[in-house]
Amino acid sequence: MPRDRKASGWSGLEPNRRKAPPHELAEAFASCFTGPAGVLVLDYLRRTFLTRRVPPTAGDAVLRHVEGQRSVVAHIQSLVEQGLIVRRS
């Protein structure tokens, strides 16, 4: 995959600032995660990553890792919700 010259250096670590994802992508996430298997998987992801607690003694690296996991699961949930809205309209 070719690298974008603008994304090199520290700027390459910045989050993607695109607007809302295309409707097709949100609908695809809704299709994947609203059936019986998808509901089971999404529930597992929520239980495993969103409700995970770390001890007060957890180091910075652990906290960052856990926050990254939570961010991914929250993003998936957001896309599923957007896809459901697109389906209704």
N, CA, C and O atoms as a GROMACS GRO file, in nm:
protein
  356
    1MET      N    1   0.085  -0.116   0.000
    1MET     CA    2   0.000   0.000   0.000
    1MET      C    3   0.090   0.123   0.000
    1MET      O    4   0.176   0.135   0.087
    2PRO      N    5   0.072   0.215  -0.096
    2PRO     CA    6   0.158   0.333  -0.102
    2PRO      C    7   0.131   0.426   0.015
    2PRO      O    8   0.017   0.442   0.060
    3ARG      N    9   0.237   0.485   0.063
    3ARG     CA   10   0.224   0.579   0.175
    3ARG      C   11   0.203   0.719   0.122
    3ARG      O   12   0.266   0.760   0.024
    4ASP      N   13   0.117   0.791   0.186
    4ASP     CA   14   0.091   0.930   0.152
    4ASP      C   15   0.204   1.014   0.211
    4ASP      O   16   0.235   1.003   0.329
    5ARG      N   17   0.265   1.097   0.128
    5ARG     CA   18   0.376   1.180   0.177
    5ARG      C   19   0.331   1.272   0.290
    5ARG      O   20   0.409   1.300   0.381
    6LYS      N   21   0.209   1.318   0.285
    6LYS     CA   22   0.158   1.407   0.389
    6LYS      C   23   0.144   1.334   0.522
    6LYS      O   24   0.143   1.399   0.628
    7ALA      N   25   0.133   1.203   0.520
    7ALA     CA   26   0.110   1.126   0.642
    7ALA      C   27   0.241   1.083   0.708
    7ALA      O   28   0.238   1.011   0.808
    8SER      N   29   0.355   1.125   0.656
    8SER     CA   30   0.480   1.083   0.716
    8SER      C   31   0.510   1.170   0.839
    8SER      O   32   0.455   1.279   0.854
    9GLY      N   33   0.596   1.121   0.923
    9GLY     CA   34   0.631   1.195   1.044
    9GLY      C   35   0.519   1.190   1.146
    9GLY      O   36   0.434   1.101   1.143
   10TRP      N   37   0.518   1.286   1.237
   10TRP     CA   38   0.419   1.289   1.344
   10TRP      C   39   0.278   1.307   1.291
   10TRP      O   40   0.183   1.258   1.352
   11SER      N   41   0.263   1.375   1.180
   11SER     CA   42   0.128   1.397   1.126
   11SER      C   43   0.062   1.266   1.085
   11SER      O   44  -0.061   1.257   1.080
   12GLY      N   45   0.143   1.165   1.056
   12GLY     CA   46   0.088   1.035   1.021
   12GLY      C   47   0.021   0.965   1.138
   12GLY      O   48  -0.055   0.870   1.118
   13LEU      N   49   0.048   1.011   1.259
   13LEU     CA   50  -0.012   0.951   1.378
   13LEU      C   51  -0.143   1.019   1.418
   13LEU      O   52  -0.213   0.970   1.506
   14GLU      N   53  -0.175   1.130   1.355
   14GLU     CA   54  -0.299   1.200   1.388
   14GLU      C   55  -0.418   1.119   1.340
   14GLU      O   56  -0.412   1.052   1.237
   15PRO      N   57  -0.529   1.125   1.416
   15PRO     CA   58  -0.649   1.049   1.375
   15PRO      C   59  -0.703   1.100   1.243
   15PRO      O   60  -0.684   1.215   1.205
   16ASN      N   61  -0.770   1.010   1.174
   16ASN     CA   62  -0.832   1.045   1.048
   16ASN      C   63  -0.945   1.143   1.075
   16ASN      O   64  -1.034   1.113   1.154
   17ARG      N   65  -0.943   1.259   1.013
   17ARG     CA   66  -1.040   1.365   1.041
   17ARG      C   67  -1.150   1.373   0.935
   17ARG      O   68  -1.212   1.478   0.918
   18ARG      N   69  -1.176   1.263   0.865
   18ARG     CA   70  -1.283   1.263   0.767
   18ARG      C   71  -1.416   1.284   0.834
   18ARG      O   72  -1.433   1.259   0.954
   19LYS      N   73  -1.511   1.330   0.756
   19LYS     CA   74  -1.646   1.344   0.808
   19LYS      C   75  -1.707   1.205   0.824
   19LYS      O   76  -1.636   1.105   0.810
   20ALA      N   77  -1.834   1.200   0.852
   20ALA     CA   78  -1.902   1.072   0.874
   20ALA      C   79  -1.869   0.974   0.762
   20ALA      O   80  -1.854   1.014   0.646
   21PRO      N   81  -1.858   0.845   0.796
   21PRO     CA   82  -1.825   0.745   0.694
   21PRO      C   83  -1.935   0.734   0.590
   21PRO      O   84  -2.050   0.771   0.615
   22PRO      N   85  -1.901   0.684   0.474
   22PRO     CA   86  -2.002   0.667   0.369
   22PRO      C   87  -2.117   0.580   0.420
   22PRO      O   88  -2.098   0.490   0.501
   23HIS      N   89  -2.235   0.608   0.369
   23HIS     CA   90  -2.353   0.532   0.410
   23HIS      C   91  -2.334   0.383   0.386
   23HIS      O   92  -2.381   0.301   0.465
   24GLU      N   93  -2.267   0.349   0.279
   24GLU     CA   94  -2.249   0.207   0.247
   24GLU      C   95  -2.169   0.136   0.356
   24GLU      O   96  -2.199   0.022   0.392
   25LEU      N   97  -2.067   0.203   0.408
   25LEU     CA   98  -1.985   0.142   0.512
   25LEU      C   99  -2.066   0.125   0.641
   25LEU      O  100  -2.060   0.019   0.704
   26ALA      N  101  -2.140   0.227   0.678
   26ALA     CA  102  -2.222   0.218   0.799
   26ALA      C  103  -2.327   0.108   0.784
   26ALA      O  104  -2.353   0.033   0.878
   27GLU      N  105  -2.387   0.098   0.667
   27GLU     CA  106  -2.486  -0.008   0.643
   27GLU      C  107  -2.421  -0.147   0.650
   27GLU      O  108  -2.482  -0.242   0.699
   28ALA      N  109  -2.299  -0.157   0.601
   28ALA     CA  110  -2.228  -0.285   0.607
   28ALA      C  111  -2.202  -0.325   0.753
   28ALA      O  112  -2.217  -0.442   0.789
   29PHE      N  113  -2.162  -0.230   0.835
   29PHE     CA  114  -2.142  -0.260   0.977
   29PHE      C  115  -2.273  -0.301   1.042
   29PHE      O  116  -2.276  -0.395   1.122
   30ALA      N  117  -2.381  -0.232   1.008
   30ALA     CA  118  -2.512  -0.268   1.064
   30ALA      C  119  -2.551  -0.410   1.021
   30ALA      O  120  -2.602  -0.488   1.101
   31SER      N  121  -2.526  -0.442   0.895
   31SER     CA  122  -2.558  -0.577   0.846
   31SER      C  123  -2.477  -0.684   0.918
   31SER      O  124  -2.529  -0.790   0.952
   32CYS      N  125  -2.350  -0.655   0.942
   32CYS     CA  126  -2.263  -0.753   1.008
   32CYS      C  127  -2.299  -0.774   1.154
   32CYS      O  128  -2.293  -0.887   1.204
   33PHE      N  129  -2.337  -0.668   1.223
   33PHE     CA  130  -2.350  -0.676   1.368
   33PHE      C  131  -2.493  -0.676   1.420
   33PHE      O  132  -2.512  -0.668   1.542
   34THR      N  133  -2.594  -0.683   1.335
   34THR     CA  134  -2.732  -0.686   1.385
   34THR      C  135  -2.796  -0.824   1.376
   34THR      O  136  -2.903  -0.846   1.432
   35GLY      N  137  -2.734  -0.916   1.305
   35GLY     CA  138  -2.784  -1.053   1.302
   35GLY      C  139  -2.748  -1.123   1.432
   35GLY      O  140  -2.675  -1.068   1.514
   36PRO      N  141  -2.798  -1.244   1.452
   36PRO     CA  142  -2.771  -1.317   1.577
   36PRO      C  143  -2.622  -1.332   1.608
   36PRO      O  144  -2.579  -1.311   1.722
   37ALA      N  145  -2.543  -1.368   1.509
   37ALA     CA  146  -2.398  -1.386   1.532
   37ALA      C  147  -2.332  -1.252   1.562
   37ALA      O  148  -2.246  -1.243   1.650
   38GLY      N  149  -2.371  -1.149   1.489
   38GLY     CA  150  -2.312  -1.016   1.510
   38GLY      C  151  -2.345  -0.959   1.647
   38GLY      O  152  -2.261  -0.896   1.711
   39VAL      N  153  -2.469  -0.980   1.691
   39VAL     CA  154  -2.509  -0.933   1.825
   39VAL      C  155  -2.425  -1.003   1.931
   39VAL      O  156  -2.381  -0.941   2.027
   40LEU      N  157  -2.403  -1.133   1.913
   40LEU     CA  158  -2.321  -1.211   2.006
   40LEU      C  159  -2.178  -1.157   2.010
   40LEU      O  160  -2.120  -1.140   2.117
   41VAL      N  161  -2.121  -1.131   1.893
   41VAL     CA  162  -1.983  -1.081   1.884
   41VAL      C  163  -1.973  -0.942   1.945
   41VAL      O  164  -1.881  -0.915   2.023
   42LEU      N  165  -2.065  -0.854   1.912
   42LEU     CA  166  -2.060  -0.717   1.965
   42LEU      C  167  -2.078  -0.716   2.117
   42LEU      O  168  -2.015  -0.637   2.186
   43ASP      N  169  -2.165  -0.803   2.167
   43ASP     CA  170  -2.182  -0.814   2.312
   43ASP      C  171  -2.052  -0.861   2.377
   43ASP      O  172  -2.014  -0.811   2.482
   44TYR      N  173  -1.985  -0.957   2.314
   44TYR     CA  174  -1.857  -1.005   2.365
   44TYR      C  175  -1.753  -0.891   2.368
   44TYR      O  176  -1.681  -0.874   2.466
   45LEU      N  177  -1.747  -0.815   2.259
   45LEU     CA  178  -1.651  -0.703   2.252
   45LEU      C  179  -1.680  -0.600   2.362
   45LEU      O  180  -1.587  -0.549   2.425
   46ARG      N  181  -1.807  -0.570   2.383
   46ARG     CA  182  -1.844  -0.475   2.489
   46ARG      C  183  -1.799  -0.526   2.625
   46ARG      O  184  -1.734  -0.454   2.702
   47ARG      N  185  -1.834  -0.652   2.655
   47ARG     CA  186  -1.799  -0.710   2.786
   47ARG      C  187  -1.648  -0.719   2.806
   47ARG      O  188  -1.598  -0.693   2.915
   48THR      N  189  -1.578  -0.755   2.701
   48THR     CA  190  -1.434  -0.776   2.712
   48THR      C  191  -1.354  -0.647   2.716
   48THR      O  192  -1.257  -0.637   2.791
   49PHE      N  193  -1.394  -0.549   2.639
   49PHE     CA  194  -1.312  -0.429   2.626
   49PHE      C  195  -1.373  -0.303   2.686
   49PHE      O  196  -1.301  -0.224   2.748
   50LEU      N  197  -1.502  -0.281   2.670
   50LEU     CA  198  -1.561  -0.158   2.723
   50LEU      C  199  -1.576  -0.161   2.874
   50LEU      O  200  -1.561  -0.058   2.940
   51THR      N  201  -1.606  -0.275   2.929
   51THR     CA  202  -1.627  -0.283   3.074
   51THR      C  203  -1.503  -0.329   3.149
   51THR      O  204  -1.508  -0.350   3.270
   52ARG      N  205  -1.394  -0.344   3.080
   52ARG     CA  206  -1.269  -0.389   3.143
   52ARG      C  207  -1.219  -0.283   3.240
   52ARG      O  208  -1.217  -0.164   3.208
   53ARG      N  209  -1.181  -0.325   3.356
   53ARG     CA  210  -1.125  -0.236   3.456
   53ARG      C  211  -0.980  -0.270   3.478
   53ARG      O  212  -0.941  -0.386   3.480
   54VAL      N  213  -0.900  -0.167   3.494
   54VAL     CA  214  -0.759  -0.188   3.523
   54VAL      C  215  -0.732  -0.136   3.664
   54VAL      O  216  -0.798  -0.043   3.710
   55PRO      N  217  -0.635  -0.194   3.731
   55PRO     CA  218  -0.607  -0.151   3.869
   55PRO      C  219  -0.546  -0.011   3.871
   55PRO      O  220  -0.488   0.034   3.771
   56PRO      N  221  -0.558   0.057   3.983
   56PRO     CA  222  -0.500   0.192   3.995
   56PRO      C  223  -0.349   0.193   3.973
   56PRO      O  224  -0.291   0.298   3.944
   57THR      N  225  -0.287   0.078   3.988
   57THR     CA  226  -0.141   0.071   3.971
   57THR      C  227  -0.100   0.048   3.826
   57THR      O  228   0.019   0.038   3.797
   58ALA      N  229  -0.196   0.040   3.735
   58ALA     CA  230  -0.165   0.014   3.594
   58ALA      C  231  -0.078   0.126   3.538
   58ALA      O  232  -0.098   0.244   3.567
   59GLY      N  233   0.018   0.085   3.460
   59GLY     CA  234   0.110   0.181   3.401
   59GLY      C  235   0.049   0.254   3.281
   59GLY      O  236  -0.059   0.219   3.233
   60ASP      N  237   0.119   0.353   3.237
   60ASP     CA  238   0.075   0.436   3.125
   60ASP      C  239   0.052   0.353   2.999
   60ASP      O  240  -0.046   0.374   2.927
   61ALA      N  241   0.141   0.259   2.972
   61ALA     CA  242   0.128   0.176   2.851
   61ALA      C  243   0.000   0.093   2.856
   61ALA      O  244  -0.069   0.080   2.754
   62VAL      N  245  -0.032   0.038   2.972
   62VAL     CA  246  -0.154  -0.042   2.985
   62VAL      C  247  -0.277   0.045   2.966
   62VAL      O  248  -0.370   0.007   2.895
   63LEU      N  249  -0.277   0.163   3.028
   63LEU     CA  250  -0.391   0.254   3.014
   63LEU      C  251  -0.412   0.294   2.869
   63LEU      O  252  -0.525   0.301   2.822
   64ARG      N  253  -0.304   0.322   2.799
   64ARG     CA  254  -0.316   0.360   2.658
   64ARG      C  255  -0.367   0.243   2.574
   64ARG      O  256  -0.448   0.262   2.483
   65HIS      N  257  -0.320   0.124   2.604
   65HIS     CA  258  -0.363   0.006   2.530
   65HIS      C  259  -0.513  -0.018   2.550
   65HIS      O  260  -0.585  -0.041   2.453
   66VAL      N  261  -0.558  -0.012   2.673
   66VAL     CA  262  -0.699  -0.034   2.704
   66VAL      C  263  -0.784   0.074   2.639
   66VAL      O  264  -0.891   0.044   2.586
   67GLU      N  265  -0.738   0.198   2.643
   67GLU     CA  266  -0.816   0.305   2.580
   67GLU      C  267  -0.824   0.284   2.430
   67GLU      O  268  -0.928   0.313   2.370
   68GLY      N  269  -0.719   0.235   2.368
   68GLY     CA  270  -0.723   0.204   2.225
   68GLY      C  271  -0.825   0.096   2.194
   68GLY      O  272  -0.899   0.106   2.096
   69GLN      N  273  -0.829  -0.008   2.277
   69GLN     CA  274  -0.927  -0.114   2.258
   69GLN      C  275  -1.068  -0.060   2.269
   69GLN      O  276  -1.155  -0.090   2.187
   70ARG      N  277  -1.091   0.021   2.371
   70ARG     CA  278  -1.224   0.080   2.391
   70ARG      C  279  -1.264   0.168   2.274
   70ARG      O  280  -1.379   0.169   2.232
   71SER      N  281  -1.168   0.240   2.224
   71SER     CA  282  -1.195   0.330   2.111
   71SER      C  283  -1.241   0.252   1.989
   71SER      O  284  -1.333   0.294   1.919
   72VAL      N  285  -1.178   0.140   1.962
   72VAL     CA  286  -1.216   0.058   1.846
   72VAL      C  287  -1.357   0.003   1.862
   72VAL      O  288  -1.437   0.009   1.769
   73VAL      N  289  -1.388  -0.050   1.980
   73VAL     CA  290  -1.521  -0.106   2.003
   73VAL      C  291  -1.627   0.004   1.996
   73VAL      O  292  -1.733  -0.016   1.938
   74ALA      N  293  -1.598   0.119   2.054
   74ALA     CA  294  -1.692   0.232   2.048
   74ALA      C  295  -1.714   0.277   1.903
   74ALA      O  296  -1.825   0.314   1.865
   75HIS      N  297  -1.608   0.275   1.823
   75HIS     CA  298  -1.620   0.313   1.682
   75HIS      C  299  -1.708   0.213   1.606
   75HIS      O  300  -1.791   0.253   1.524
   76ILE      N  301  -1.690   0.086   1.633
   76ILE     CA  302  -1.774  -0.017   1.569
   76ILE      C  303  -1.920   0.006   1.608
   76ILE      O  304  -2.009   0.003   1.522
   77GLN      N  305  -1.946   0.028   1.737
   77GLN     CA  306  -2.084   0.054   1.782
   77GLN      C  307  -2.142   0.176   1.712
   77GLN      O  308  -2.259   0.174   1.671
   78SER      N  309  -2.063   0.280   1.698
   78SER     CA  310  -2.110   0.402   1.632
   78SER      C  311  -2.147   0.375   1.486
   78SER      O  312  -2.250   0.424   1.439
   79LEU      N  313  -2.065   0.300   1.416
   79LEU     CA  314  -2.095   0.268   1.276
   79LEU      C  315  -2.220   0.183   1.264
   79LEU      O  316  -2.300   0.202   1.172
   80VAL      N  317  -2.238   0.090   1.356
   80VAL     CA  318  -2.360   0.006   1.355
   80VAL      C  319  -2.482   0.096   1.374
   80VAL      O  320  -2.581   0.083   1.301
   81GLU      N  321  -2.476   0.186   1.471
   81GLU     CA  322  -2.589   0.276   1.497
   81GLU      C  323  -2.618   0.365   1.376
   81GLU      O  324  -2.734   0.386   1.341
   82GLN      N  325  -2.513   0.417   1.314
   82GLN     CA  326  -2.532   0.500   1.194
   82GLN      C  327  -2.595   0.419   1.082
   82GLN      O  328  -2.682   0.469   1.010
   83GLY      N  329  -2.551   0.295   1.067
   83GLY     CA  330  -2.607   0.210   0.963
   83GLY      C  331  -2.753   0.180   0.986
   83GLY      O  332  -2.830   0.172   0.890
   84LEU      N  333  -2.793   0.164   1.110
   84LEU     CA  334  -2.934   0.142   1.142
   84LEU      C  335  -3.017   0.264   1.110
   84LEU      O  336  -3.130   0.252   1.062
   85ILE      N  337  -2.963   0.382   1.134
   85ILE     CA  338  -3.033   0.506   1.101
   85ILE      C  339  -3.049   0.519   0.951
   85ILE      O  340  -3.156   0.558   0.903
   86VAL      N  341  -2.944   0.486   0.875
   86VAL     CA  342  -2.950   0.493   0.730
   86VAL      C  343  -3.055   0.397   0.677
   86VAL      O  344  -3.130   0.431   0.585
   87ARG      N  345  -3.063   0.279   0.734
   87ARG     CA  346  -3.163   0.179   0.690
   87ARG      C  347  -3.305   0.231   0.710
   87ARG      O  348  -3.392   0.210   0.626
   88ARG      N  349  -3.329   0.300   0.823
   88ARG     CA  350  -3.464   0.349   0.855
   88ARG      C  351  -3.508   0.463   0.766
   88ARG      O  352  -3.627   0.484   0.743
   89SER      N  353  -3.410   0.539   0.715
   89SER     CA  354  -3.447   0.656   0.635
   89SER      C  355  -3.466   0.623   0.487
   89SER      O  356  -3.497   0.712   0.408
   0.00000   0.00000   0.00000
